[in-house]
Amino acid sequence: MYWSSAGPSEIRCHLCPHECLIREGQSGVCKVRVNQGGGLFSLVNGQWAAIHTDPVEKKPLYHFYPGRRVLSVGTRGCNLRCSFCQNHMLSQYDSTATGHETTMVPEELVRLALSVEENTGIAYTYNEPTIFYEFMLDTALKAHHAGLKNVAVTNGFINVEPLRELLPVMDAFNVDLKAFSDHFYRRMTGGRLAPVLETLKTIASSGVHMEITMLVIPTLNDSEEEFRELTDWISSALGPHIPLHLSRYFPAWKLDLPPTPVVTLDRFAAIASEKLQYVYIGNVGVSRYSSTFCPACGNEVIQRKGYQTEIIGLLPGGICKKCGYRLTGIF
């Protein structure tokens, strides 16, 4: 899907903002979408490199069926090249490498999801789901028909047209906003900031549930001034109700900077809380930013210890037991 002929032996991919010009026998930036005989084909369609059942909080989604599980699947490949990638073994795909993929058509994946106890649906995650777009769309349609929910954990680097086609079958997104600097995106990821911001605005305006994650990396995207700009933009362009997860960086792939100081995450969380109603810190164990509190009265409504989640202060529909305020999310 989403390509056009660009000459006798070239095609143009229109799935993501790279708009790759792909010659016969070659692939785009993602390394998994290839020109074969003048058509665009996927090397990873239905080839699952990772299938696990996770707590939905691990995506991370804290306001989408908290305490439930979700069948999580991923292939190989990505349309970005983040030097700090925390999951590079899957995302930075080498087409010559041999893996241990499991072949599974959409109907089989849906049946597997239905067999998992207390499972809310399917999460397309681990690597960038944009690059297996067709399989995700097909599976999501069948999952919806079976009464399951669909979650995309994405870098947000996708063109608007395919995103809009995906939205009706998606129930939740977690979008990785890596920084609020185009220079950072170009230098550290090989992408651009503007398309990601457009993705965030498109999802927010659709009404589909969305949460945002930012991996805070020492010296690279931990400018307090830039972070204030980021939280101001989220509050004004998307809404103060959008949950923000600040994740602790650990050395990975090509980047060997020391882990993010916890004090930095605490400071950023305090700054974000000035504009946003729901702010969380991840990869640090239990902290005061692990649980969910009512924005109106401050009552603790969801208690989290690691991935142990207990709803302690909410009535059905996400209503605070203490003051009657309705929290953002699907509970």
Secondary structure, DSSP 8 states (H G I E B T S, - for coil): --EEE-SSSEEEE-SSTT--EEETT-B-TTSSEEEETTEEEESSTTEESEEEEEEGGGTT-SSBSTT-EEEEEE-S--S---TT-TTHHHHS--TTS----EE--HHHHHHHHHHSTTEEEEEE-SS-GGGGHHHHHHHHHHHHHTT-EEEEEE-----HHHHHHHGGG--EEEEE---S-HHHIIIIISS-HHHHHHHHHHHHHHT-EEEEEEEE-TTTS--HHHHHHHHHHIIIII-TTS-EEEEE---BTTB------HHHHHHHHHHHTTT-S-EEEESSSS-TTSSEE-TTT--EEEEEETTEEEE-SEETTTEETTT--B-SSB-
